[in-house]
Amino acid sequence: MLKLIRALSEYNGPTYDGAVMAKAAIRATDLSNGEYLTRPVKMAPPRMGVMEAYREGAASLTVTLLRPLVRAGEMPEVVPQGEKLLSFVIDKDEINAYLDAVNDTNSIHRGDNPVVPGLCMVERLWRELDKPMPLNWDVKFKMPAFAGETIDVYKNGEALDGYCGGRELFSIAVKGR
């Protein structure tokens, strides 16, 4: 999955440094090594961009990037729903290894209190779930997680929801099992 994610960072379009990922759609039947192409789907710089990395007939990753208007502390606390599946922590070392693997240079993922990249959380969850295939997830990112925070994942119907300290981080619609 990392090679698919890395293809996005190699996209040669507008810079979205400081942007956060709002949504991601992952479709894959084959994540074996191969070359991925990238393309813009919709560009509205400097606030929003939608782009895709893909290999025809094998995999695609379409992401929506936004510049945030609301800070984490301005959102009300959320009570997790569903059955708790697992918890994990992503520390600075894991963030840096991920950034190197996918060539992500967004400045919000660096420094003393880095934001965990959204797709880093998704990729870690995918590994924690023993890499299920085919992969057909629609992810909505709601709030950031920071290095060292515990991320709790709950199964809520057909969705997988991530929480941290009263914040809902993401919701994944798992389709077509």
N, C-alpha and C positions, 0 to 999 in steps of 0.2 A: 504494500500500500504506500510505502514511503516514496517510491519512485513516481507513482501517480501524483502524490502531493508535491514532490519536488518540481515536477513539470510546471506547476502553477507559478512557482517563484522564478522560473526562467522565462515567463511571459514577458515580452518586450513591449509593454504598453505604459499607460500612466502610472506614476508611483502612488501607492496608497500607504505610505509610511504613516503610522499612527491610527490607521483604520482598524476596525474590529470586524470579525466575520459575523454576519447576521444569519446566513443560511448556507447549508451545503447539501447537495444531493449526490449520493454515492451509488453508482450502479456498477456491479462487476460480476462477471462469471469467470474471469481469468485475470489474476494479478501477477502472473509469472513475468519475468523480466522481458522487456520489450521497449520500444521507443514510443513516447507519448507526444501528441501534438497539443498545441494550445490555441485558443481563439477567444476573442472578446464576444460576448453575447449581447451585452448592453453596456455602454460607457456613458457616465454622466459626471465627469470629474468636476470639482474635486471631492464631492460628497459621496458618490456611489459608483460602483462598478460591478458587473457580473461577468465572470470569465469561466472558461472550461478547459480542463485537461482531459484528453481522451485517446483511446486506441480503438478504432472501429471494430465492433463486434466483441470487444473484450471488457472494456472498462471506461467509465467517465466519472469525473468529479466536477460539478458545477457549483461555484461559490458566489455569494453576494457579499461584498465588502462595503462597510459604511463608516463614516466618521461619526463617532458617538456624540449625542446631544445630552444624554443623561448620565450622571455619575453613579457608581455602585451604591453609595450611601444615600441616594435620593429615592431608592425603591423600597417599598414595604417588604417586611419579612414574609416568607412563604413557608407553609407547612407541607412537608413531603407527603405525597399520596402513593398508595400501592405498597408492594412488598419489597423490602430492602434486599437487593441482590449481592452487592459488594461495595467495598470502599477501597480507594487508593489515593496515594499522595504523589504528586509530580514535583520533584525538587529542581533547584537551579541546574544541577548537573544533567538531569534528564531533559530539561528544556534546552540546554545548550547542545546536547547530543542530537536532539531532534532538529534544532535550527541548522546545525551543520549538515545533517543528513538531507534536509530538504532545501537548503540554501535560503532560508527565510532571514531577511535582514530588517524586518519591521522593528523599530526602536522600542516599542512597548513591551517587547519580549526580552529586553536586556536591562541591566542595572541592578539596583539593590532590591527592588520589589517587583520582579517582572510578572507580566500577565502570561498565564499559560496559554499557548496557542490553541485555538479551538480544535483544530484538526489533530493536535497532539493528544488532547483528551479523547477524541473519537478513536484515534488509532490505538491508544492504550486500552480503551474499553474493548475494542475489537479483539486485541490480543488476550485480554482477561477472559473473554468469552470463547477462547480457543479458535479464533479466526473463522467464524461461520461463513460459508459460501453457499449459494450465491449471495452476494451482498447487495441489498436494496434498502438503503436507509435515507430518509429525509430528515435532516438535522436543522433545528432552529436554535440559534444561540441567543440567550437572553441576557446574561450577565457574565462578567469575567471571573475567573479563578486566578489566584496568585500563587507563586511558587511556595511550596510547603503546606498549603491548605489541604485538608481532607475532602475528597470528592466522594459523595455517597450516591450510588446509582440504585434507583427503584424501578421495578417493573410495574407499570400501570396499564393494564389491558395489554394492547399490542405495542405500547410505547415504552421506551427506556428514558427515564428522566434523571438528570444529574443535579444535585444540590450541594451547597456548601454554606455553612453558617447562616442559614435563613435566606439564602439567595438561590433562586432556581437558575442554574447555569445553562442547561440545554434540555431539549426534548427531542427524542429520536423516534420517528414513526418507522417501525420495522414492517416492511411490506413483503408480501409474497414468500412466505417461508415454505 
